[in-house]
Amino acid sequence: MKAVIFDLDGVIVFTDKFHYQAWKRMADDMGIYFDETINNRLRGVSRSESLEIILERYQGTPLSLEKKTNMLKKKNDIYRELLSAMTPDDVTDQVRITLAELRSRGFRLAVGSSSKNAKFILQKVGLQDAFDAVSDGTNIIRSKPDPEVFLKAAEFLDVAPGNCSVVEDACAGIDAAKAAGMLAIGMGDAYRYKKTDIGIKEFCELLQVI
């Protein structure tokens, strides 16, 4: 094992609440029912795919591509506004210490996230220099469970996929890791997922399993 690729939301930082608030405000303005159960279906998928899931409950006239694009922009504007309040305090000492120790052991580290705001988030929490590469929604076409984001991360690290492990909290992310031929380490919702190779309850357990 030469590299570790991390999902961002739910693993390094926790921004689910901001996603929910932004989607909720956008949906409310459109008169579309939206709750946390629906929000859970959006985890790990792209912004455009998330919108299509929300629009399953839309009962108005058909929406043009331009209207959908404006809705996505509005959601992201709200989300970035909420993210702007993030600080280095939003990353636990456990995460910072574990990342530093993995690096000191010679592992290459990357972020593999479908979010187009990954670099912005890393900057806000002071982790922009903690990773050797960032693969995110700005450099991929297909979102998880497609393995593209992780394969791109391995490419950026110049490490073969088979020498990479992935840390994920979403089942779609575990599916993507396995499809990429990588070791899948699950935490949170992915801890007991049937395709997870190794489950961890605490971030610091990475130092024992890798």
C-alpha positions, 0 to 999 in steps of 0.5 A: 500500500503506497497511497490513501485516498479520502472522501471529503464530506463525512470523512475529513470534514462534515458539511452534510448540514450545509448541503441539506440547508442549501438544497432545502432553501432551493427546493422550498423556493420551488415548492418542492417537498424535501427532507433529510431522507431525500437528502441522504440519497444525494450523498456521493452523487454529483450536483446535477444528479442530486437535482434530478432526484429532488425533481422527482417530486416536482409537479410543475411545468417541465423545466428547461436546461437553463432553468435547471442550470440556474437552480444548480447555481443558486444551490451552490451559491447558498452552499458556498455562503454557508461554507464561508463560515468554516474555520480550521476548528471544523477539522478535529485534532484526530484527523490532523494528527492521523494525516500527518502520521500517515505522511510521515510513514511515507504514504501519498495522500489525496482527496477523491470527492465529487464536490466541485468545492473540495479545494475551497473547503480545504482552504477554509479549514487549513488543509490545502497543504495536507494532501499531495493531490485533489481529484474532485468534481472539476476534473471528472465527468462521472460521479460515484459509484463510477470509479473515475474520481479515484482513478484520477486521484491515483493518476495524480499521485502516480500510484497504481490503483492496486496500491491505493486504499480509499476511506469512504463513508458512503456506500456509493463511494465504496462501490467506486473504490472496489470498481477502481480495484482499490482497498475499501475502508468504510466508516460511518454509514459504510462501516458495515456495508457488504462491499467494505473490506475494512470497517473503522469507527474512528479516523485514527484507526487508520494507523492500525489498519494501513 
